Amino acid sequence: MPLPITPAQEATISPQAVEFLSAAEGIPIEAIQAVTVTRQAFHAAEEPVEESLIEKFNLKTENITMGGIPVLIISPSSPDPKYQGRVIFDIHGGGFVMVYSVDYDLSPEVKYPIAIEQCLTVYREMIVKFGAKNIVGLSSSAGGQIMLSLIVRAQREGLELPAALAFYTPNTDLSGVGDSNVFNDGRDLVDNHVLVGAMSALYAGGVDLKDELLSPVYAELSGPFPPTVINTGTRDILLSQCVRLYWKLREAGGKTELLVSEGMWHGFNWELELPEGIRARKAVYSFIKSVLDGM
């Protein structure tokens, strides 16, 4: 079913966003249930896009393992000397510095907490290799759940935390509660019942969906987080989770910034030519650079 959009809503977003929403349809439950086939189709569609980006920006890629976990290194051809030795720790979600993207095992082949354990293993190795203050954590969507849980775990274990964190529309409460889970249901690409059903059946493995590390927005923090920027949109079904995470981190004493884009949906930041996506990515990078420049 096409997503609803009115002339009044069209008036406040870019023509490209109007075109996207006019053509977009919600993801059906059948696509979630056939996740392996859907994933293959997604990868097939994304591969030429990724190859064009590698060619356009003259990026270098290298596959390695850290702690036995596959990691893809993405390096710019001309890194900024100012950020020499700085790296982005990416959980599926770089730009001006080298990126270490963790190729963690996916659901439904594996369940919670395997992906978190794998990413934490890589993070420990990266601390040794680069030092925590030279690492920036970057994550998107489900990767935000893993990243937030990982940082909570690292904090409790006494590990040094990254210099900064960036979350793009993170899924930090898998139980599906929140104001935007109601008012954006049917307005975003994923319906709430599809999202919750997928998390329960494919990822949680029978764990209570409000478990504090499965849904880390419920976790008790033992101290402030690193400077953190959170990106979302008014049409994002996870908008409420982003707002809740913002207040949680702010009340814990950390520097936190919440970026909310008018009329934007879950994962809009992935759209390379979308003006709102470009603006949001630039704002996130600006936040990260300001943190690194101030160290």
C-alpha positions as CSV (number, residue, x, y, z in Angstrom):
1,M,0.0,0.0,0.0
2,P,1.4,3.4,-0.9
3,L,2.4,5.7,1.9
4,P,0.0,8.6,2.5
5,I,1.2,12.2,1.8
6,T,-0.9,15.3,1.4
7,P,-0.2,18.6,-0.4
8,A,0.4,20.3,3.0
9,Q,3.1,17.7,3.8
10,E,4.6,18.0,0.3
11,A,5.0,21.7,0.8
12,T,7.7,21.4,3.6
13,I,10.0,18.8,2.0
14,S,12.2,18.6,-1.1
15,P,10.8,17.5,-4.5
16,Q,13.1,14.5,-4.3
17,A,11.5,13.5,-1.0
18,V,8.0,13.9,-2.4
19,E,9.0,11.7,-5.3
20,F,10.4,9.0,-3.0
21,L,7.3,9.0,-0.8
22,S,4.9,9.0,-3.7
23,A,6.5,5.9,-5.1
24,A,7.3,4.1,-1.8
25,E,5.2,1.3,-0.4
26,G,5.4,-0.3,3.1
27,I,7.5,-3.4,3.6
28,P,5.1,-6.4,3.8
29,I,5.3,-9.0,6.5
30,E,6.0,-11.6,3.8
31,A,9.2,-9.8,2.9
32,I,10.3,-10.0,6.5
33,Q,9.4,-13.7,6.7
34,A,11.4,-14.4,3.6
35,V,14.3,-12.4,4.9
36,T,17.0,-14.5,3.2
37,V,15.5,-13.9,-0.2
38,T,14.8,-10.2,0.6
39,R,18.4,-9.8,1.7
40,Q,19.8,-11.3,-1.5
41,A,17.6,-9.0,-3.6
42,F,18.7,-6.0,-1.5
43,H,22.4,-6.9,-1.9
44,A,22.0,-7.4,-5.6
45,A,20.4,-3.9,-5.9
46,E,23.0,-2.2,-3.7
47,E,26.1,-3.8,-5.2
48,P,26.3,-1.5,-8.3
49,V,25.6,1.5,-6.0
50,E,28.5,0.6,-3.7
51,E,30.8,0.0,-6.7
52,S,30.0,3.4,-8.1
53,L,30.7,5.0,-4.8
54,I,34.1,3.2,-4.5
55,E,35.0,4.5,-8.0
56,K,33.6,8.0,-7.5
57,F,35.5,8.7,-4.3
58,N,38.5,6.5,-5.2
59,L,38.1,4.4,-2.0
60,K,40.3,1.5,-1.0
61,T,38.8,-1.6,0.6
62,E,40.4,-4.5,2.4
63,N,38.8,-7.5,4.1
64,I,40.5,-8.6,7.4
65,T,39.5,-10.3,10.6
66,M,39.7,-9.0,14.2
67,G,39.2,-11.4,17.0
68,G,38.0,-13.9,14.4
69,I,35.3,-11.6,13.2
70,P,35.2,-10.4,9.5
71,V,35.8,-6.6,9.2
72,L,35.8,-4.5,6.0
73,I,38.3,-1.6,6.0
74,I,37.3,1.4,3.9
75,S,40.1,4.0,3.3
76,P,39.9,7.3,1.5
77,S,42.5,7.9,-1.2
78,S,43.5,11.2,0.4
79,P,42.8,11.1,4.1
80,D,42.8,14.4,6.0
81,P,46.2,14.6,7.8
82,K,44.5,16.3,10.7
83,Y,42.6,13.0,11.4
84,Q,45.6,10.7,11.0
85,G,45.2,7.7,13.3
86,R,41.4,8.4,13.8
87,V,39.0,5.6,12.7
88,I,35.3,5.0,12.5
89,F,33.9,1.9,14.1
90,D,30.9,1.2,11.9
91,I,28.1,-1.2,12.8
92,H,26.3,-1.5,9.4
93,G,25.5,1.8,8.8
94,G,32.6,7.2,6.8
95,G,33.9,9.8,4.9
96,F,36.9,11.7,6.1
97,V,38.8,8.9,7.9
98,M,39.4,5.2,7.7
99,V,36.3,3.1,8.4
100,Y,36.3,-0.4,10.1
101,S,32.9,-1.9,9.3
102,V,32.0,-5.1,11.2
103,D,30.5,-7.9,9.1
104,Y,28.7,-9.5,12.1
105,D,26.5,-12.6,11.7
106,L,22.9,-11.7,10.7
107,S,19.5,-12.9,11.9
108,P,17.7,-15.2,11.6
109,E,20.8,-17.4,11.1
110,V,21.9,-16.3,14.6
111,K,20.0,-14.8,17.5
112,Y,20.7,-12.2,20.2
113,P,23.3,-11.6,21.7
114,I,25.7,-13.1,19.1
115,A,26.0,-9.9,17.0
116,I,26.7,-7.8,20.1
117,E,29.4,-10.2,21.3
118,Q,31.1,-10.2,17.9
119,C,31.1,-6.4,17.7
120,L,32.3,-6.1,21.2
121,T,35.2,-8.4,20.3
122,V,36.1,-6.2,17.4
123,Y,35.9,-3.0,19.6
124,R,38.3,-4.5,22.2
125,E,40.8,-5.2,19.4
126,M,40.4,-1.7,18.0
127,I,41.0,-0.1,21.5
128,V,44.4,-2.0,21.5
129,K,45.2,-1.0,17.9
130,F,44.1,2.6,17.9
131,G,43.2,3.7,21.4
132,A,39.6,4.5,22.4
133,K,39.9,8.3,22.0
134,N,40.8,7.8,18.3
135,I,37.6,5.8,17.6
136,V,34.2,7.2,16.6
137,G,31.2,4.8,16.8
138,L,28.8,5.0,13.9
139,S,25.6,3.0,13.5
140,S,22.3,2.8,11.7
141,S,18.9,1.3,12.4
142,A,19.4,-2.2,13.9
143,G,23.1,-1.4,14.2
144,G,22.1,1.3,16.7
145,Q,20.7,-1.4,18.9
146,I,24.0,-3.3,18.8
147,M,26.1,-0.2,19.2
148,L,24.1,1.1,22.2
149,S,24.2,-2.3,23.9
150,L,27.9,-2.6,23.2
151,I,28.7,0.8,24.8
152,V,26.6,-0.1,27.8
153,R,28.5,-3.4,28.1
154,A,31.8,-1.6,27.6
155,Q,31.0,1.0,30.2
156,R,30.1,-1.7,32.8
157,E,33.2,-3.7,32.0
158,G,35.4,-0.6,32.6
159,L,36.6,-0.4,29.0
160,E,37.5,3.0,27.6
161,L,34.7,4.5,25.5
162,P,35.0,6.0,22.0
163,A,35.6,9.7,21.4
164,A,32.1,10.2,20.0
165,L,29.0,8.3,18.9
166,A,26.6,8.8,16.0
167,F,23.3,7.1,15.6
168,Y,21.1,7.2,12.5
169,T,17.5,6.3,13.3
170,P,18.5,3.7,15.9
171,N,16.2,0.9,17.0
172,T,16.8,0.9,20.8
173,D,13.4,-0.5,22.0
174,L,12.4,-3.7,20.2
175,S,9.1,-3.9,22.1
176,G,7.5,-1.4,19.8
177,V,6.2,1.1,22.4
178,G,6.3,4.8,22.0
179,D,4.2,7.7,20.6
180,S,5.7,7.5,17.1
181,N,5.1,3.8,17.0
182,V,1.5,4.8,17.0
183,F,1.3,8.0,15.0
184,N,3.8,7.0,12.4
185,D,2.4,3.5,12.0
186,G,1.4,3.3,8.3
187,R,3.3,6.5,7.5
188,D,6.8,4.9,7.5
189,L,8.3,2.2,5.3
190,V,7.8,-0.4,8.1
191,D,4.6,-0.9,10.1
192,N,4.9,-1.3,13.8
193,H,3.5,-4.8,13.9
194,V,5.9,-5.9,11.2
195,L,8.8,-4.4,13.0
196,V,8.0,-5.9,16.4
197,G,7.1,-9.3,14.8
198,A,10.4,-9.4,13.0
199,M,12.5,-8.5,16.1
200,S,10.7,-11.1,18.1
201,A,10.8,-14.0,15.6
202,L,14.1,-13.4,13.9
203,Y,16.4,-11.8,16.5
204,A,15.3,-11.9,20.1
205,G,15.4,-15.7,20.4
206,G,12.8,-15.8,23.1
207,V,14.3,-13.0,25.3
208,D,11.9,-10.5,26.7
209,L,11.8,-7.6,24.3
210,K,12.2,-5.1,27.1
211,D,15.4,-6.8,28.3
212,E,17.8,-3.9,29.0
213,L,20.5,-5.1,26.6
214,L,18.1,-6.3,23.9
215,S,16.3,-2.9,24.2
216,P,19.1,-0.8,25.6
217,V,17.1,2.4,26.0
218,Y,16.0,0.7,29.2
219,A,19.6,0.1,30.4
220,E,20.8,1.8,33.6
221,L,23.9,3.8,32.7
222,S,26.9,3.8,35.1
223,G,28.0,7.3,33.9
224,P,27.9,9.7,31.0
225,F,28.3,8.6,27.4
226,P,30.8,10.2,24.9
227,P,29.5,13.1,22.9
228,T,26.6,11.7,20.9
229,V,24.5,12.8,17.9
230,I,21.2,11.1,17.1
231,N,19.6,11.5,13.6
232,T,15.9,10.9,12.9
233,G,12.8,12.3,11.1
234,T,9.3,13.3,11.9
235,R,8.0,10.3,9.8
236,D,10.4,7.8,11.4
237,I,8.6,5.1,13.3
238,L,11.5,5.1,15.7
239,L,11.3,8.9,16.3
240,S,10.1,8.3,19.9
241,Q,13.1,6.0,20.6
242,C,15.5,8.7,19.4
243,V,13.8,11.2,21.7
244,R,13.9,8.9,24.6
245,L,17.6,8.0,24.0
246,Y,18.4,11.8,23.7
247,W,17.0,12.5,27.2
248,K,18.5,9.4,28.7
249,L,22.0,10.4,27.6
250,R,21.5,14.0,28.5
251,E,20.3,13.2,32.0
252,A,23.3,10.9,32.4
253,G,25.5,14.0,31.9
254,G,26.8,13.5,28.4
255,K,26.8,16.1,25.5
256,T,24.0,15.0,23.2
257,E,22.5,16.5,20.0
258,L,19.2,15.4,18.4
259,L,18.7,16.1,14.7
260,V,15.1,15.8,13.5
261,S,14.4,16.3,9.8
262,E,10.9,17.4,8.6
263,G,8.9,14.7,6.9
264,M,11.7,12.2,6.8
265,W,11.3,8.4,7.2
266,H,13.3,5.6,8.8
267,G,16.7,5.4,7.1
268,F,16.3,8.4,4.9
269,N,20.0,9.2,5.5
270,W,20.9,6.3,3.2
271,E,19.4,8.1,0.2
272,L,22.6,9.5,-1.5
273,E,21.0,12.3,-3.5
274,L,18.2,13.2,-1.2
275,P,18.8,16.9,0.0
276,E,17.5,16.1,3.5
277,G,19.8,13.0,3.7
278,I,22.8,15.1,2.5
279,R,22.1,17.8,5.1
280,A,21.7,15.2,7.9
281,R,24.9,13.5,7.0
282,K,26.8,16.8,6.8
283,A,25.4,17.7,10.3
284,V,26.5,14.4,11.8
285,Y,30.0,14.7,10.3
286,S,30.2,18.3,11.5
287,F,29.4,17.1,15.0
288,I,32.0,14.4,14.9
289,K,34.7,16.8,13.5
290,S,33.9,19.3,16.2
291,V,34.4,16.7,18.9
292,L,37.7,15.5,17.4
293,D,39.0,19.0,16.8
294,G,38.3,19.9,20.4
295,M,40.4,17.0,21.8
